[in-house]
Amino acid sequence: MRHQLTFDARKEAQLCLVQAGGWIAFHHQKPMFVFPTAEEKQTYLTLLNANVDAVKKEESGRRETMEAHHDFLEMLAQSE
């Protein structure tokens, strides 16, 4: 039995696929992520979730930096 998930075009998802031991196959002319065992499928999901969390954390840090920069520019403008 093969363990499949729908295709995810994001580069991060495809890197996690390779790390988990999966591959891309076609089912009814649609790309699918395929894993030989349920364990490797679960490994993929774990890797992908960790990757998504890291991206969210990075985006949150960027947003905070941009907000702090904006506040700093407002203070400068008011002091002039």
BELGI-V707723 format. One record per run of one state. SS is the DSSP state (H for helix, E for strand, L for the rest). FROM is the first residue (numbers start at 1). LEN is the number of residues. Records with the same first field share a line. If there is no record, write none. Layout:
SS->FROM-LEN, FROM-LEN
This chain:
L->1-2, 7-4, 21-2, 28-2, 36-2, 80-1
E->3-4, 23-5, 30-6
H->11-10, 38-42
